[in-house]
Amino acid sequence: MVSPQFQEIVTFLQAFQEEEGLSKKMKERVNSVILLLQGNSSLVIEKSLAALEELGSLEMSSYHRTKIWEAASMLESVLAR
């Protein structure tokens, strides 16, 4: 079960994953971030942020890049709490 603090982020990423124009490779990587957030690791946020940063460095539209940054910002706000 996903902890309440990550549920909003997981929901956001799942919606992002279903958007038109997102490559299969990108969908797989977003799914890996979702799986990280559903895990029980003590480094969930750090690992997820690193994965999102890696995603942000890939070739994609500015719209999709903005969505990746938005998800990273959501994670950073959880980290700041």
Secondary structure, 3 states (H helix, E strand, C coil): CCCHHHHHHHHHHHHHHCCCCCCHHHHHHHHHHHHHHHCCCCCHHHHHHHHHHHHHCCCCCHHHHHHHHHHHHHHHHHHHC
